[in-house]
Every structure is written in structure tokens, then in C-alpha cells.
Amino acid sequence: MVTMAGRRNLITDVEGVLVGNAEDRRLATGVTVIVANPAMVAAADIRGGAPGTRETPTLAPENLVTEIHSIVLAGGSVFGLDAASAVTWELAKRGVGFRFGAQAWPCPVVPAAILFDLATGADKAWGAEPPYARLGRDALATAGRGFALGCRGAGTGAIAGALKGGLGSASSTWNGFTVGALVAVNSVGSCIDGATGLPWSIGSAVGDEMGPCEPLPSSVSITLALSKLDRLPEFARPGANTTIAVVATDARLDKAEALRLAIMAGDGLARAIRPAHTPFDGDTVFAAATGRRELGSNRPLDLARLGGLAAETLARAIGRAIWEAEPLGSLPSYRSATDR
């Protein structure tokens, strides 16, 4: 399958998907909000050993709720879940959500996943209360205005192996369908191949979205490829890492099909991060379907193709996150460490 990027090469190439970021540079943390316009079918695949999530049981195919209104990715570990509560309330005030009879407020469904960025060395003395409710509101307010990659939103304080992590996104098209991915990379594992010094996902790159493809000297590449298990053992503990992602498509899927899309997309993490899904990560992939295009008469075949494309698109988004990241304090980014 030949991969073609969408017009923006972002998850927002999927019509009906909006994204907003907010970050606090002093605190080195942030929030990314994905807004469904209108509501989307969604599922979640959780493979990491230390996840932090909200509303994920609701997404199971056997459960009642069929659509969601937003997905929140946040830094801040357990404190970051406040962002989803704030987004839920703001959406309710807009009249978004499920209504039951004559109730005063609609009930939005807002799944969320968090990553740990509390030990980045930045000032985390946030005062009277954590900043995540504010950041959630701010991110929601910017949804639909365009968004940046790298040290933005949920990727602001992320660390990937021995390098600065960040926020990445990519899109792909096939047979009239669009698949997009958005990811905050804060992994125990490394995104860099020690033999070449290039991102593991460079083979899937579209154009120069991950930078030059010429290998680096071995003296450089081996250092770049260190994981937190090798170099930063203080981060190799449960809850202190995690890569969280959303893949979206304009295909019409039911919840079981969306779950299969999330499961297949999760292989994109293993292609781009090694090792992935460790006991110390909370790796979580959401899949969302806007339902604007019908699958063909052979639904399982089309779903398989979309799932393969989703895995490749997510791997590309991870590579872009590493390429777009900037240094944080003494922690180098890929580009600062390679002068690329």
C-alpha cells in the first residue's frame, strides 16, 4: 500500500476532527484536546503496564454509549485528569452531550489519557491548585485554529528515551478514506535506531517529515538510541512514562470495528519505539471514526487496510514528534543532538 499524506499531514485532515493545544512553558506541561464535530464512534486499546485514563470502560463494544464528544491527552500524571473534567463542563455549557429527559445540562462523554511529566526539572510549584483545568479550557478554546507539533500541548514536558519527546501528527489517504494520528511521546523506549541514528520509523516517512535520511556516525547514533532503562533509570518506574495517541478516520465504523482499528494502530508504537508497552509505560491508543464514508461490501477487508494504514500513520506521527521537539533545559532534542 503506497502511503500518501493528506493536505496538512495532520489528524485534522480527517473532516470533523478539531485539535487545540495549551501549554505552560514555566511548568513544562500541557494539554491537547481533540473535539468531535459532530460526535464520533470511539474505542481504546491499552497495552502499557501503568495506564492513567478516564472513561475508557465506556468505550468497550459491549457497553451502551455509542459516541464520544472529545478526547483529552494531558501531562501532569493523575493531576492531568482535571483537564478532561474542565472540557466536559465547557462542552456541556455549549449544549454538547447526551440529554436524558428534561435534565438541566447535557452530558458530554470525554475519554482521556495522561502521561507523567512531573520530573522534567522544570518548576512544578503551581501554587494553590494544578493548572490542568485551566489548560483544558484553553486548549478547547483553540480547537479548530490550527496547532503546532513538538513541545506543544500534551507533549510539552515529554521525554522519549534519552531525548526530548513531544507531540506529533500525520495523515494518510487510501481509496478516498483519510486516516490521521496524533500522539504525545513520553516513552521508556527509544525512538532512534542505534545502528543508523535515524528514527525507527524513518522507512515510513513521507518526504522529509522526519528530517534527512542519511545515517549518522555510530559514535553519535548509539548515544541517541539509549532508552530510559539504559540512561535514566529514575524514570523507569510505573507511571513515570507513557505514549498516548489518537487515530481517527472518516470511515463509518461501529464500536467493535473501532476497537480493531485501535488494536492495529497500536502496532505503530512498536514500530517506532523500542521497547514499547513496558511495565513502566501506560501506552494507550484511542480510535475515533467520524462516519462520513461507508466501507465497501467487504467490510473486514477494508477495515484491515485502514488498520494497517493507521499503524503506519501513527509510527510516522511518532517520528515527527521526535523531529519537531526542542531541547528542554539540559535534555537534548534529536535535532540539537545531531545538528540537523
C-alpha positions as CSV (number, residue, x, y, z in Angstrom):
1,M,0.0,0.0,0.0
2,V,1.5,3.3,-1.1
3,T,1.2,6.0,1.6
4,M,0.1,9.5,0.6
5,A,-0.1,12.2,3.2
6,G,-3.2,14.3,3.5
7,R,-3.2,18.0,2.7
8,R,-2.0,19.2,6.1
9,N,-0.3,15.9,7.1
10,L,-2.2,16.3,10.4
11,I,-5.0,14.4,12.1
12,T,-7.3,17.4,11.2
13,D,-7.2,16.2,7.6
14,V,-10.0,13.9,8.8
15,E,-13.1,16.0,8.4
16,G,-14.9,16.7,11.6
17,V,-11.8,16.4,13.8
18,L,-10.6,19.6,15.6
19,V,-7.5,19.9,17.8
20,G,-6.4,22.5,20.3
21,N,-3.3,22.8,22.4
22,A,-2.4,24.7,25.6
23,E,0.8,24.6,27.5
24,D,2.6,26.3,30.4
25,R,6.2,26.8,29.5
26,R,7.3,27.5,33.1
27,L,5.8,24.3,34.3
28,A,6.8,22.4,31.2
29,T,3.5,20.7,30.8
30,G,0.4,21.0,28.7
31,V,-2.9,19.6,27.3
32,T,-4.2,18.6,23.9
33,V,-7.9,18.4,23.2
34,I,-9.5,16.6,20.2
35,V,-13.0,17.7,19.5
36,A,-15.6,15.7,17.6
37,N,-17.8,17.8,15.3
38,P,-20.2,16.1,15.4
39,A,-19.9,13.2,17.9
40,M,-17.7,10.2,16.9
41,V,-17.7,6.4,17.5
42,A,-14.6,5.6,19.6
43,A,-12.7,2.8,21.2
44,A,-9.4,2.4,23.2
45,D,-6.6,-0.1,23.2
46,I,-4.4,0.0,26.4
47,R,-1.2,-2.0,26.2
48,G,1.1,-0.3,28.7
49,G,1.6,-1.6,32.2
50,A,0.9,1.6,34.0
51,P,-2.0,3.5,32.3
52,G,-3.8,6.6,33.5
53,T,-7.2,7.0,31.8
54,R,-10.8,8.2,32.2
55,E,-14.0,6.9,30.6
56,T,-12.2,4.0,28.8
57,P,-14.6,1.3,30.0
58,T,-17.4,3.3,28.4
59,L,-15.8,2.7,25.0
60,A,-16.0,-1.1,25.2
61,P,-18.2,-2.5,22.4
62,E,-20.5,-4.3,24.9
63,N,-21.3,-1.1,26.7
64,L,-24.2,1.3,26.0
65,V,-22.7,4.6,24.9
66,T,-22.1,4.7,21.2
67,E,-20.4,8.1,20.6
68,I,-18.0,10.5,22.3
69,H,-17.6,14.2,22.1
70,S,-14.0,14.9,22.8
71,I,-10.7,13.1,23.8
72,V,-8.2,14.7,26.1
73,L,-4.4,14.0,26.2
74,A,-2.6,15.6,29.1
75,G,0.6,15.8,31.0
76,G,0.6,16.0,34.8
77,S,0.0,12.4,35.7
78,V,-3.1,12.0,37.9
79,F,-3.5,15.8,38.1
80,G,-3.9,16.0,34.3
81,L,-7.3,14.3,34.5
82,D,-8.6,17.6,35.7
83,A,-8.3,18.8,32.1
84,A,-11.0,16.3,31.0
85,S,-13.3,17.4,33.7
86,A,-12.9,21.0,32.6
87,V,-13.5,20.2,29.0
88,T,-16.6,18.2,29.9
89,W,-18.1,21.2,31.7
90,E,-17.2,23.6,28.9
91,L,-18.8,21.4,26.3
92,A,-21.9,21.0,28.5
93,K,-22.2,24.8,28.7
94,R,-22.2,24.8,24.9
95,G,-25.1,22.4,24.8
96,V,-22.9,19.4,23.7
97,G,-23.7,16.0,25.1
98,F,-26.4,13.4,25.7
99,R,-29.7,14.6,27.1
100,F,-32.0,12.4,29.2
101,G,-35.5,13.9,29.6
102,A,-35.7,17.4,31.0
103,Q,-32.3,17.5,32.7
104,A,-30.7,20.9,33.0
105,W,-27.4,20.0,31.4
106,P,-26.3,17.7,28.6
107,C,-23.7,15.1,29.5
108,P,-20.6,15.0,27.2
109,V,-18.5,11.9,27.1
110,V,-14.8,12.9,27.2
111,P,-12.3,10.0,27.5
112,A,-8.8,11.0,28.5
113,A,-5.3,9.6,28.9
114,I,-2.4,11.1,30.9
115,L,1.4,11.0,30.8
116,F,3.9,11.6,33.5
117,D,6.0,14.8,33.1
118,L,6.4,15.8,36.8
119,A,10.1,15.1,36.9
120,T,11.4,17.1,34.0
121,G,13.4,19.5,36.1
122,A,11.0,22.4,35.4
123,D,9.3,24.3,38.2
124,K,6.2,22.3,39.2
125,A,5.4,24.6,42.2
126,W,2.0,25.5,40.6
127,G,0.6,27.2,43.7
128,A,-2.9,26.8,45.1
129,E,-4.0,24.2,42.5
130,P,-2.7,22.3,39.5
131,P,-3.0,24.1,36.2
132,Y,-4.8,21.3,34.2
133,A,-8.4,22.6,34.4
134,R,-7.2,25.9,33.1
135,L,-5.1,24.3,30.4
136,G,-8.0,22.1,29.4
137,R,-10.3,25.1,28.9
138,D,-7.6,27.0,27.0
139,A,-6.9,24.0,24.7
140,L,-10.6,23.6,24.0
141,A,-10.9,27.3,23.2
142,T,-8.2,27.0,20.5
143,A,-9.6,23.8,18.8
144,G,-10.1,24.4,15.1
145,R,-7.5,27.3,14.8
146,G,-4.6,25.1,13.8
147,F,-2.0,23.5,16.1
148,A,1.8,23.1,16.3
149,L,3.9,20.0,16.9
150,G,6.9,19.3,19.1
151,C,7.0,20.8,22.6
152,R,3.3,21.7,22.5
153,G,0.2,20.6,24.2
154,A,0.4,17.2,26.0
155,G,4.0,16.8,24.5
156,T,5.4,19.9,26.2
157,G,7.2,18.1,29.0
158,A,7.5,14.6,27.4
159,I,10.8,12.7,27.3
160,A,11.4,9.8,24.8
161,G,14.2,7.6,25.9
162,A,17.3,9.8,26.3
163,L,15.9,12.6,24.1
164,K,13.1,15.2,24.4
165,G,9.8,13.8,23.3
166,G,6.8,15.8,22.1
167,L,3.6,16.0,20.2
168,G,3.4,14.5,16.7
169,S,0.8,14.1,14.0
170,A,0.4,12.7,10.5
171,S,-2.2,11.7,8.0
172,S,-2.6,9.3,5.1
173,T,-5.1,8.6,2.4
174,W,-6.3,5.5,0.7
175,N,-9.1,4.8,-1.7
176,G,-10.9,8.0,-0.7
177,F,-10.6,7.4,3.0
178,T,-8.4,9.5,5.3
179,V,-6.6,8.3,8.5
180,G,-4.9,10.7,10.9
181,A,-2.8,10.2,14.0
182,L,-2.0,12.4,16.9
183,V,0.5,11.3,19.6
184,A,2.3,12.6,22.7
185,V,5.6,10.6,23.0
186,N,6.9,10.1,26.6
187,S,8.3,6.6,26.3
188,V,10.7,4.5,28.3
189,G,11.9,3.1,25.0
190,S,14.0,4.8,22.3
191,C,12.6,6.2,19.1
192,I,16.1,6.0,17.5
193,D,17.8,3.1,15.7
194,G,21.3,2.6,17.3
195,A,22.7,1.3,14.0
196,T,21.9,4.4,12.0
197,G,21.0,7.2,14.4
198,L,17.7,7.6,12.5
199,P,14.2,7.3,13.8
200,W,12.9,3.7,13.8
201,S,10.0,4.9,11.7
202,I,12.1,6.7,9.0
203,G,11.3,3.9,6.5
204,S,7.7,5.1,6.5
205,A,8.5,8.8,6.2
206,V,6.7,10.8,3.6
207,G,9.2,13.3,2.2
208,D,11.4,15.0,4.8
209,E,8.8,14.9,7.6
210,M,11.4,13.3,9.9
211,G,14.4,15.1,8.5
212,P,17.4,13.8,6.5
213,C,17.6,10.0,5.9
214,E,21.4,9.8,5.8
215,P,22.8,7.6,8.7
216,L,24.8,9.2,11.5
217,P,28.2,8.1,12.8
218,S,28.0,5.2,15.2
219,S,29.5,7.2,18.0
220,V,26.5,9.5,17.8
221,S,23.8,7.0,16.9
222,I,24.5,4.7,19.9
223,T,24.1,7.5,22.4
224,L,20.9,8.8,20.7
225,A,19.4,5.3,20.9
226,L,19.7,4.9,24.7
227,S,16.4,4.2,26.4
228,K,15.4,5.4,29.9
229,L,16.3,1.8,31.0
230,D,19.8,2.5,29.9
231,R,20.4,6.1,30.8
232,L,17.7,7.4,33.0
233,P,16.8,4.7,35.5
234,E,15.0,7.1,37.7
235,F,12.3,7.3,35.0
236,A,12.0,3.6,34.7
237,R,9.3,3.1,37.2
238,P,5.5,2.6,36.9
239,G,3.5,5.7,36.0
240,A,6.6,7.8,35.0
241,N,6.3,7.5,31.2
242,T,3.6,6.7,28.6
243,T,2.9,7.3,25.0
244,I,-0.8,8.3,24.4
245,A,-2.3,8.6,21.0
246,V,-5.5,9.1,18.9
247,V,-6.1,7.7,15.4
248,A,-9.1,9.0,13.5
249,T,-10.7,8.1,10.2
250,D,-13.7,9.3,8.2
251,A,-14.9,5.8,7.7
252,R,-18.2,4.7,9.3
253,L,-17.3,2.1,11.9
254,D,-19.2,0.5,14.8
255,K,-17.5,0.3,18.2
256,A,-16.1,-3.2,17.6
257,E,-14.6,-2.1,14.3
258,A,-13.2,1.0,16.0
259,L,-11.6,-1.2,18.6
260,R,-10.0,-3.4,15.9
261,L,-8.7,-0.1,14.3
262,A,-7.2,0.9,17.7
263,I,-5.6,-2.5,18.2
264,M,-4.0,-2.5,14.8
265,A,-2.9,1.1,15.1
266,G,-1.2,0.3,18.4
267,D,1.4,-1.7,16.4
268,G,2.6,1.7,15.2
269,L,4.0,2.3,18.7
270,A,6.1,-0.9,18.4
271,R,7.4,0.1,15.0
272,A,8.6,3.5,16.2
273,I,9.5,2.9,19.9
274,R,11.7,0.1,21.2
275,P,10.9,-1.4,23.7
276,A,7.2,-0.5,23.7
277,H,4.4,-1.4,26.1
278,T,6.7,-1.9,29.1
279,P,5.6,-2.3,32.7
280,F,6.6,1.3,33.2
281,D,4.5,2.8,30.3
282,G,0.8,3.5,30.2
283,D,0.6,3.2,26.4
284,T,-3.0,4.0,25.2
285,V,-4.4,4.4,21.7
286,F,-7.8,5.8,21.1
287,A,-9.5,5.2,17.7
288,A,-12.3,7.6,16.5
289,A,-14.5,7.3,13.4
290,T,-16.5,10.2,12.1
291,G,-18.6,8.1,9.8
292,R,-18.6,10.3,6.8
293,R,-17.7,7.5,4.3
294,E,-19.1,4.0,4.1
295,L,-16.8,0.9,3.9
296,G,-17.2,-1.3,0.8
297,S,-19.1,-4.5,0.6
298,N,-16.2,-6.4,2.1
299,R,-16.0,-4.6,5.4
300,P,-13.4,-6.8,7.1
301,L,-11.0,-6.3,4.2
302,D,-11.4,-2.5,4.1
303,L,-11.0,-2.4,7.9
304,A,-7.8,-4.4,7.7
305,R,-6.4,-2.0,5.2
306,L,-7.4,1.0,7.3
307,G,-5.9,-0.6,10.4
308,G,-2.6,-1.2,8.6
309,L,-2.6,2.4,7.4
310,A,-3.4,3.6,10.9
311,A,-0.3,1.7,12.3
312,E,1.9,3.3,9.7
313,T,0.5,6.7,10.2
314,L,0.9,6.5,14.0
315,A,4.6,5.4,13.5
316,R,5.1,8.5,11.3
317,A,3.5,10.8,13.8
318,I,5.9,9.5,16.5
319,G,8.8,10.2,14.1
320,R,7.5,13.7,13.5
321,A,7.2,14.3,17.3
322,I,10.9,13.5,17.8
323,W,11.9,15.6,14.8
324,E,9.8,18.6,15.8
325,A,10.9,18.5,19.5
326,E,13.0,21.2,21.1
327,P,15.6,20.9,24.0
328,L,14.3,21.2,27.5
329,G,16.9,22.5,29.9
330,S,19.9,20.2,29.7
331,L,17.8,17.5,27.9
332,P,18.7,17.5,24.2
333,S,16.3,17.1,21.3
334,Y,17.1,14.9,18.3
335,R,17.9,17.9,16.2
336,S,20.1,19.6,18.8
337,A,22.0,16.4,19.4
338,T,22.6,15.8,15.7
339,D,23.0,19.4,14.5
340,R,20.3,18.6,11.9
